[in-house]
C-alpha cells in the first residue's frame, strides 16, 4: 500500500486530516535539510557521492521500519467497527 491510499485505508477517518497534515509538514520541512546535506556532501567529497550516501540512508530506514511494515501487512487493515 503506497503513500496516500495506504494512509487512507489504515488511519481512522477522524484522525486522517491530522495524519496527512503531519505527513506534509515533515515532508516539506525535510526538503531544505536534504538539500543542505546533499550540497555539503557534494562540496566536501564529490558531486556523485550524494547518491550512495542517500541510498545507504534509505536502506537503513528500510531496515528500521521493515518489522513494523511486515507486522501491519500481516494484521491487515483495522476493522471498521467500534
C-alpha positions in Angstrom: 0.0 0.0 0.0 2.0 3.0 -1.1 1.5 6.5 0.1 -1.8 8.3 0.4 -4.0 5.3 -0.4 -2.3 3.3 2.4 -2.8 6.1 4.9 -6.5 6.4 3.9 -7.1 2.7 4.4 -5.2 2.3 7.7 -5.9 5.6 9.6 -9.3 6.1 11.2 -11.3 8.7 9.5 -11.4 11.1 12.4 -7.6 11.2 12.5 -6.9 11.2 8.8 -6.7 15.0 8.5 -4.2 15.2 11.3 -2.1 12.4 10.0 -2.0 13.9 6.5 -1.1 17.3 7.8 1.8 15.9 9.9 3.0 13.9 6.8 3.0 17.1 4.7 4.6 19.1 7.4 7.5 16.7 7.8 7.9 16.2 4.1 8.1 19.9 3.3 10.3 20.7 6.3 12.9 18.0 5.4 13.4 19.1 1.9 15.8 22.0 2.9 17.7 19.7 5.2 18.2 17.2 2.4 19.3 19.9 0.1 21.8 21.2 2.6 23.2 17.8 3.3 23.5 17.0 -0.4 25.3 20.3 -1.0 27.7 19.7 1.9 28.5 16.1 0.6 29.0 17.4 -2.9 31.2 20.2 -1.7 33.3 18.1 0.7 33.5 14.8 -1.2 32.2 14.7 -4.7 29.0 15.5 -6.6 28.3 11.8 -7.2 29.0 10.9 -3.5 25.5 12.0 -2.5 23.8 9.1 -4.3 25.4 6.3 -2.4 25.1 8.2 0.9 21.3 8.7 0.1 21.0 5.1 -0.8 22.6 3.9 2.4 20.3 6.2 4.4 17.2 4.9 2.7 18.4 1.3 3.2 18.9 2.0 6.9 15.4 3.5 7.1 14.0 0.4 5.4 15.8 -2.0 7.8 14.5 0.0 10.8 10.9 0.2 9.5 10.7 -3.3 7.9 9.5 -5.1 11.1 6.7 -2.6 11.5 5.7 -2.8 7.8 5.6 -6.6 8.0 3.5 -6.6 11.1 1.0 -4.2 9.7 0.8 -6.2 6.4 0.1 -9.4 8.3 -2.5 -7.9 10.5 -4.4 -6.3 7.6 -6.4 -3.1 7.8 -8.1 -2.3 11.1 -11.7 -3.3 11.4 -14.4 -0.7 10.9 -16.4 -1.5 14.0 -16.0 0.4 17.3 
